[in-house]
Amino acid sequence: MGVNHRRLDVLRTGRGPIAEHVIDEFVAGRLSRRQFLRRGTMIGLSVPLLGGILEACGSSGSTAPGSSPAAKSKAGATIKVGIGVPAAAINPITIADQGGLEMIGQVGEWLAFCDQRNNYHPWLATSWSANADASVWTFKIRQGVKFNDGTLMTVDDVVYSFKSQSDPKGAANALSVFAGTLTPSGVVKVDDTTVAFHLDQADGNFVDAVSQNNYNMIIVPSGYNYAGYQKSFIGTGKFKMVSYTPTVGAAFARNPHYWGKPALPERTEFTF
């Protein structure tokens, strides 16, 4: 049985950008039935609503029927996307909406990557370990990484980024993750390749707090003024900002300084 789009539209409309994004990910086949139910309940969708969405999608198995393959691109192409208008100025400290997340996701990176099966992989950190009671976590930072302006990323940049985002006197959205667990004094440079997090209380899953699941926590240069982020879109990711016009759209091009495999598309363009 295929997707009943008319019923699905009724169920998803007005749920807000986060809920609608989760529903769209399920319909597109990028979330299994189990993952959809888990994430849906986490963001407050009711059980009857989730059941209605599953029924509209004809779902009885582990993946969504009617799923379509992900968009593909040949090397050098331009990908054009329509997304929701970012709710405020782009600032990794404060963003909490889907449009803003799409923007920093073009240029920013995190220490670890969490896949759809909740497995963690190296990203800007190459490895990590915890002490016996999981109150201290130590991360080895990838060497040779450059920001999209060509400057080298260092452990000092990682320390500054985490101190800024975990400051209880600040307005960081990441405090919803760090409150009661991490404060600036707990972020310690061990040496030029290593940073340690001394937690206020043990956390056996602290690696999640340094992954993209804590979406504000991209790495910026030491001393960087977050208030000016929208002018530079500094980051270590695969793209760099070409243009950004609030309420209108944005364009990004491949980052020529990227440390890993280059992006497949030459350019991405967003219409808000």
Buried (B, 14 or more C-beta within 10 A) or exposed (E): EEBBEEBBEEBBEEBEBBBBBBBEBBBBBBBBBEBBBEBBEEEEBEEEBBEBBBBBBBBEEEBBBBBEEEEEEEEEEEBEEEBBBBEBBBBBBBBEBBBBBBBBBBBBBBBBBBEEEEEBEBBBBEEBEBEEEBBBBBBBBBEEBBBBEEEEBBBBBBBBBBBBBBBEEBEBBBBEBBEEBBBBEBBBBBEEBBBBBBBBEBBEEBBBBBBBBBBBBBBBBBEBEBEEBBEBBBBBBBBBBEEBEEEEBBBBBBBEBBBEEEBBBBBBBBEB
